[in-house]
Amino acid sequence: MALHSTAFCFTGAVSSYSHSSVKLSTHPTIKASSPLPRLNVRVKALPGDGLSETKETRESPLVVCFGEMLIDFVPTVSGLSLAESPAFKKAPGGAPANVAVGIARLGGSSAFIGKTTLFCFYEHVKVIILPCPKVGADEFGYMLADILKENNVNGAGMRFDPGARTALAFVTLRSDGEREFMFYRNPSADMLLQEAELDLSLITKAKIFHYGSISLITEPCKSAHIAAAKAAKDAGVVLSYDPNLRLPLWPSADKAREGILSIWETADIIKISEEEISFLTQGEDPYDDAVVYKLFHANLKLLLVTEGPDGCRYYTKDFSGRVQGLKVEAVDATGAGDAFVAGILSQLSTDFSLLQKEDQLRDALRFANACGALTVMERGAIPALPTREAVLNAIHAPVS
């Protein structure tokens, strides 16, 4: 259903922000990817798919995702300002929620913990609006809960807030390539998740606990985030971190850098972009291996650097390399990084030994790259997330 009215009344704080793309240098020489072979990927057996249903596939390891879930409003016509757009398409999203749904679509087992009723208006670039997962007790909050249920994501950790409503962000992509953001915050439900509301039993039975950094921006959700991650770590759960930098939401660039790095060394798996490397290292070359290794801490098992259509780089203690991406015709990059994360976590959750087997890890990353590539071919995040069958078909018969 399209939204045809753009008349709203808001009482929250408003901020705007313009951000230029980071210019990147040429790539260093590291292990290159060969043409895409048939892959050895691990998947959950589904009824009628011809795969044997072992105990492992019947009881797929759980990945719990902590963070924001929101409503994106996608302009039906690209290249126009928000004021000029004739209509908008509703599309549920939010980075951690995208990962949870992405894993479920791939045949895995996932759960989402949070409170969210956020709106996001954008043209080509998705912005997560506010930190921490909490859902307002309104129509959009219930709609988001239904989206999780429809996609077979465990929503037992989702909470509703009867007093808080939706935050709103407008995002446009100008003709010169710069992005502009305008936010309304009052605060919203997602900022209000408290430690006492956490479903610790869900967290501690997970194989992987995945989160971002937006939930670190304000209290009380910052304390809830830290408590959830500690409970997972103490239970032996693998921690997966995608910082998902959104500068306009932080008080300053320095606060953002400090906040993101404050939990850096607790993560076992970290996924970052080239722009985030430049930001965290204060302008250093994101394609220089020596720069990347500055972000590799002693307990880290895998550091992944996504490069959009060019694929990704991977770094472990023993090896590193690059895996090429799948070339497609991009419509909307929203959720591509989250689809990539869903792809690799769906593989690692069933076999952590991939981290010691470079060839098998590269296969898993080809699968993850294909997940991201397919997502950019449709508008919106969750609506565009691919199934396992679509990913395998794309790998063996590349789309364009």
C-alpha positions in Angstrom: 0.0 0.0 0.0 1.4 3.4 -0.9 1.3 6.4 1.4 0.0 9.4 -0.6 -0.1 12.1 2.1 3.0 13.9 3.3 1.3 16.1 5.8 2.4 15.3 9.4 2.6 17.1 12.7 5.6 16.5 15.0 6.8 17.7 18.4 10.2 16.1 18.6 13.7 17.5 18.1 14.8 18.0 14.5 18.3 17.7 13.2 19.8 17.7 9.7 23.1 16.4 8.3 24.9 16.1 5.1 27.6 13.5 4.4 29.9 13.1 1.5 31.2 9.7 0.3 34.6 8.7 1.4 37.1 8.5 -1.4 39.0 5.2 -1.3 42.5 4.3 -2.6 43.4 1.4 -4.8 43.2 -2.2 -3.5 46.3 -3.9 -2.1 47.4 -7.3 -3.3 45.8 -10.1 -1.2 44.4 -13.5 -2.1 42.1 -13.0 -5.0 38.8 -14.8 -5.7 38.6 -17.3 -8.5 35.5 -17.7 -10.7 32.5 -18.9 -8.8 32.5 -22.7 -8.4 29.8 -24.9 -7.0 29.7 -24.2 -3.3 29.9 -26.3 -0.2 27.4 -24.4 1.9 25.6 -25.6 5.0 21.8 -25.2 5.0 18.9 -26.3 7.1 16.8 -29.0 5.4 13.4 -27.9 4.4 10.4 -30.1 3.6 10.6 -31.6 0.1 14.0 -30.1 -0.8 15.7 -33.4 -1.1 18.2 -32.9 1.7 18.6 -35.4 4.4 17.3 -34.2 7.7 20.0 -34.9 10.3 19.6 -33.9 13.9 21.7 -30.9 13.2 19.5 -29.6 10.3 16.3 -30.3 12.2 17.5 -28.3 15.2 19.1 -25.4 13.5 21.4 -23.4 15.8 19.7 -20.2 17.0 21.0 -16.7 16.1 19.6 -14.0 18.3 19.6 -10.4 16.9 19.4 -7.4 19.2 18.5 -3.9 18.0 16.2 -1.7 16.0 13.2 -2.6 13.9 11.4 0.1 11.9 9.2 1.0 9.0 10.9 2.4 5.9 8.8 4.5 3.5 10.3 4.1 0.1 9.5 6.6 -2.7 7.8 5.0 -5.6 9.8 7.2 -8.0 13.6 7.5 -7.7 15.6 10.7 -8.2 13.0 13.0 -6.7 13.1 14.9 -3.4 10.8 13.6 -0.6 8.6 16.6 -1.1 8.3 15.8 -4.9 7.7 12.1 -4.4 4.1 11.2 -5.4 3.8 8.2 -3.1 5.7 5.9 -0.8 5.8 2.1 -0.3 5.8 0.7 3.2 8.8 -1.6 3.9 9.7 -3.1 7.3 13.4 -2.9 8.1 16.1 -2.1 10.8 19.5 -3.7 10.6 19.3 -6.4 13.3 15.7 -7.3 12.3 16.9 -7.6 8.7 19.6 -10.0 9.8 17.0 -12.1 11.8 14.6 -12.3 8.9 17.4 -12.9 6.5 18.6 -15.9 8.4 15.1 -17.3 8.6 14.6 -16.9 4.9 17.8 -18.9 4.3 16.4 -21.8 6.3 18.1 -20.9 9.6 16.7 -20.3 13.1 16.6 -16.7 14.4 15.1 -14.6 17.1 14.8 -10.8 17.5 15.0 -8.9 20.8 13.8 -5.3 20.9 11.2 -2.5 21.0 10.7 -0.5 17.8 8.1 1.6 15.9 10.4 3.8 13.8 9.6 5.3 10.4 12.3 6.0 7.9 11.8 8.0 4.7 14.6 7.6 2.1 15.3 7.5 -1.5 18.3 5.3 -2.2 20.0 5.1 1.2 18.5 3.6 4.3 19.1 5.2 7.7 18.4 3.4 11.0 16.7 6.1 13.0 17.0 5.5 16.7 18.9 3.2 19.0 17.7 0.1 20.7 14.8 -2.3 20.2 11.4 -1.4 21.6 8.1 -1.3 19.9 5.3 1.2 20.5 1.9 -0.2 21.2 0.5 1.2 17.9 -0.5 -0.2 14.6 3.0 -0.1 13.2 4.4 -1.8 16.2 2.0 -4.6 15.9 2.6 -4.8 12.1 6.3 -5.3 12.8 5.6 -8.1 15.2 3.5 -9.7 12.5 6.3 -9.4 10.0 8.6 -11.4 12.4 5.9 -14.1 12.8 5.2 -14.3 9.1 9.0 -14.8 8.5 9.3 -17.5 11.2 11.5 -15.3 13.4 11.1 -15.9 17.1 9.6 -12.7 18.5 9.5 -13.7 22.2 12.0 -11.0 23.0 10.0 -8.2 21.4 8.5 -5.6 23.8 5.7 -3.0 23.3 5.7 0.4 24.9 2.2 1.9 25.6 3.5 5.4 26.0 6.1 6.0 23.4 5.5 6.4 19.7 7.4 6.5 16.5 10.6 8.5 15.6 10.8 9.8 12.1 13.7 10.3 9.7 13.7 11.8 6.3 16.6 10.9 4.0 17.3 12.0 0.5 20.0 11.4 -2.1 20.9 14.5 -4.0 21.9 14.6 -7.6 25.5 15.3 -6.6 25.6 12.1 -4.5 25.5 13.6 -1.1 23.0 12.3 1.5 20.9 14.6 3.7 19.1 13.5 6.9 16.5 15.1 9.0 15.4 13.4 12.3 12.4 13.8 14.7 12.9 12.3 18.2 10.7 12.7 21.2 12.1 10.1 22.4 10.7 7.0 20.8 10.0 3.5 22.1 13.2 2.0 20.9 15.3 4.3 23.1 13.5 3.0 26.2 14.3 -0.7 26.4 15.4 -1.5 29.9 17.7 -4.3 31.2 14.7 -5.7 33.2 12.8 -6.3 30.0 15.5 -8.6 28.4 14.7 -12.2 27.8 17.9 -13.6 29.1 16.9 -17.2 28.6 16.5 -16.5 24.8 19.9 -14.9 24.7 21.8 -17.6 26.6 20.6 -20.4 24.5 21.8 -18.8 21.3 24.7 -20.0 19.2 25.4 -16.4 18.0 24.3 -13.1 19.5 24.3 -10.3 16.9 24.0 -6.5 17.4 25.0 -3.1 16.2 26.1 0.2 17.9 23.0 2.3 17.6 21.7 0.8 20.8 24.7 2.3 22.7 23.8 6.0 22.0 21.4 6.7 24.9 20.1 5.3 28.2 18.4 3.1 29.2 18.9 1.0 26.1 22.7 1.3 26.3 22.7 -0.5 29.7 20.3 -3.1 28.3 22.6 -3.7 25.3 25.7 -4.1 27.5 23.8 -6.5 29.9 22.5 -8.6 27.0 26.0 -8.9 25.5 27.5 -9.8 28.8 24.9 -12.5 29.5 25.6 -14.0 26.0 29.4 -13.9 26.5 29.2 -15.5 30.0 27.1 -18.3 28.5 29.7 -19.0 25.8 27.6 -17.5 23.0 29.6 -16.1 20.0 29.2 -12.4 19.7 28.7 -10.8 16.2 29.0 -7.0 15.8 28.1 -4.8 12.8 28.7 -1.2 14.0 26.4 0.2 11.3 27.6 3.8 11.7 24.9 6.5 11.6 26.7 9.7 12.5 23.7 12.0 12.7 22.3 10.0 15.7 25.4 10.5 17.8 26.2 13.7 19.7 29.5 14.1 17.8 31.9 12.1 15.6 34.2 11.6 18.6 31.3 10.2 20.7 30.4 7.9 17.9 34.0 6.6 17.5 34.3 6.2 21.3 31.0 4.4 21.6 31.6 2.0 18.7 35.1 1.1 20.0 33.9 0.7 23.6 32.6 -2.8 22.9 35.0 -3.6 20.1 37.1 -6.1 22.0 34.3 -8.2 23.3 33.2 -9.3 19.8 34.2 -12.6 18.2 33.1 -11.6 14.7 33.0 -8.1 13.3 31.7 -6.8 10.0 32.6 -3.3 8.8 32.5 -1.3 5.6 35.4 0.7 4.0 33.8 4.0 5.2 33.7 2.7 8.8 37.4 1.8 8.6 38.2 5.3 7.5 36.0 6.7 10.3 37.4 4.6 13.1 41.0 5.1 12.0 40.4 8.8 11.5 41.0 8.9 7.8 43.5 6.1 7.2 43.4 4.0 4.0 40.7 1.3 4.3 42.4 -0.8 1.6 45.7 -1.0 3.4 46.0 -4.3 5.3 48.2 -2.7 7.9 45.3 -0.3 8.7 42.7 -3.0 8.8 44.9 -5.1 11.2 44.9 -2.1 13.6 41.2 -3.0 14.2 42.0 -6.7 14.7 42.0 -7.4 18.5 43.6 -10.4 20.2 40.4 -12.4 20.7 38.8 -11.7 17.3 38.0 -14.7 15.2 36.9 -13.1 12.0 37.0 -9.5 10.7 34.9 -8.9 7.5 35.1 -5.8 5.3 32.3 -5.4 2.8 33.0 -3.6 -0.5 29.5 -3.4 -2.0 29.4 -4.8 -5.6 33.1 -5.7 -5.3 32.5 -8.4 -2.7 34.3 -8.6 0.6 37.6 -9.1 2.4 38.2 -11.4 5.3 40.9 -11.5 8.0 41.6 -14.1 10.6 44.7 -14.8 12.7 46.0 -17.2 10.1 44.9 -16.0 6.7 43.2 -13.2 4.8 41.8 -12.6 1.3 39.1 -11.2 -0.9 36.0 -12.8 -2.4 34.5 -11.2 -5.4 30.9 -10.1 -5.5 28.0 -11.1 -7.7 27.3 -8.5 -10.4 23.6 -7.5 -10.6 21.6 -4.4 -11.7 21.1 -2.5 -8.5 17.8 -0.8 -7.7 18.1 -0.1 -3.9 21.1 -0.9 -1.7 19.0 -0.9 1.4 19.6 -4.0 3.6 22.4 -5.4 1.4 25.0 -5.4 4.2 22.4 -7.0 6.6 21.7 -9.7 4.0 25.4 -10.4 3.8 25.6 -10.7 7.5 22.6 -13.1 7.5 24.3 -15.2 4.8 27.6 -15.6 6.7 26.0 -16.1 10.1 23.7 -18.8 8.7 26.8 -20.7 7.6 28.9 -20.1 10.7 26.1 -21.0 13.2 26.1 -24.6 11.9 29.9 -25.0 11.6 32.4 -22.7 13.4 35.3 -24.8 12.0 34.9 -22.7 8.8 37.0 -20.2 10.6 40.0 -22.5 10.4 39.3 -23.8 6.8 40.0 -21.0 4.4 38.5 -22.7 1.3 35.2 -23.5 3.1 35.1 -20.0 4.5 35.5 -18.5 1.0 32.6 -20.7 -0.1 30.5 -19.3 2.8 31.5 -15.7 1.9 30.5 -16.3 -1.8 27.1 -17.3 -0.5 26.9 -14.2 1.7 28.0 -12.0 -1.2 25.2 -13.4 -3.3 22.7 -12.7 -0.5 23.7 -9.1 -0.5 23.6 -8.8 -4.3 20.1 -10.2 -4.6 18.8 -7.8 -2.0 19.8 -4.7 -4.0 17.6 -5.8 -6.9 14.4 -4.8 -5.1 13.2 -1.8 -3.1 13.2 -2.0 0.7 15.1 -4.2 3.1 13.0 -7.1 4.5 10.9 -7.4 1.3 14.1 -7.9 -0.8 15.8 -10.5 1.4 16.4 -13.7 -0.6 15.6 -17.3 0.1 18.3 -20.0 0.1 17.0 -21.4 -3.2 17.3 -18.0 -4.8 20.8 -17.5 -3.6 22.0 -20.9 -4.8 20.4 -20.4 -8.2 22.1 -17.0 -8.5 25.5 -18.4 -7.7 25.2 -21.3 -10.2 23.5 -19.2 -12.9 24.6 -15.6 -12.2 21.9 -12.9 -12.6 22.3 -9.4 -14.0 
